[in-house]
Amino acid sequence: MEITETKDVWLVISNTDLNEGRGSDFVASVCESQATAMRIGERGYVQGSKCPIQKGIGVKIKNTWYYPSEIEPMTKDDKNKQRLIDAKEAAFEKAKLAGLSDDEIAMLRM
């Protein structure tokens, strides 16, 4: 994959706990200009304060823009649920390899 273009972007930061700010910060919006980020971030942070604004870089790969943001780590519950999802998908893949049609597999999902 090749980066075909880059540009500066402005990140509006919010918090998962707008009452006390004890939550995690996250990127709420990605904006083309600082003015847009300031407008969007007005009174959008903890207790109605202005959102922090950070400068970032967007990169274009195959006609799609990608922007900086945190990747949310899995919790213990998420890991357990993902194992179940993966096991279920593996079972359906085995069913398909065993010759079941898409309609028959759909009936199993009910």
N, C-alpha and C positions, 0 to 999 in steps of 0.2 A: 504494500500500500504506500502510496506516495502522497505527501502533503502538497497540494497544488496552490494553496493560498493561506495566509494568516491575517488576522486583524485583531486590534485591541477591542476588548469588550469590558463592560462594567457589571460587576456582580452585586446584586442586592442581597444582603445577608439577613436572615431572620432566625428566630429561635423557636424550638418546639414548645417552650413554656413561656408564653407571653405575659404571664402574671408576675413571676419572680425571676425569670431568666436562668433557672436551674437546669433547663434542658440543653439540647445540643444545637449549635448553630448549623445552618444549612443554607445553600444557595436557593433563594426564593425566585429570583428572576435574573436573566442574562440580558443586558441592554447594549444597544449600539453606542449610546453616548452617556456621559456622566450626568447630563441634565435629565435624561430619561430615568436613569437609576435613582437620582435624587427625588424626582417626582413620585416614582413608584414606592420608594422607601419612606416617604413622609408618614410618620405616625404608625409604622408597621412593625416596630420592634417591641421590646419589653416595655410594658406599661405605657404604650402609645408613643414611645420615643422614636427618633429617626433611626432607620436601619443603617448599620455600617455599610459602606460601599467599598469594594475592592476592585482594583484593576486586574484583568486577566487577559489571556490570549485565546482566541478561537482559531481552530485549524480546519481547513477544508480538505476532505479526502473523498474522492469520487463524487463530487457534487453535493456532499452532505457536510454541514458544519458541526464540529464537536467543540464543547466548551469545558472549562475546568469545573469540577464539582467533586465533592466527597463521595466515595462509594460506601454505602451503608454496610457495616459488617453484620454478619449473621449472629443472631442470638442463639442460645441453646435450643429454645423452642423452634426457631427457624431451621436449625440444622436437623432436628428431628422430623419436622414437616417435609423438608427437602429430601430426606432419605425415603420417606413414604412416597413422595411424588416420583422420585427416580425409580423406586422398586415397581410402582404401578406402571410407569411408562415402559420399563423393561419387560414386564409381563405382557403388556399389549403388543410390544414388538415381537416377542416370542410367539404370541397368538397369530400375528400376521405371517411370520415365517412358517408357522405350522399349517398355513393355508386358509385361515379364517378370512372372510371378506370384511370390508369396512362396515357393512351393515351388521354383520354378526358381532363384530367388535363393539359397535355402538350399542347393541343390545346388552352386552356385558357391562357397559359403563352405567346402565340405568340403576 
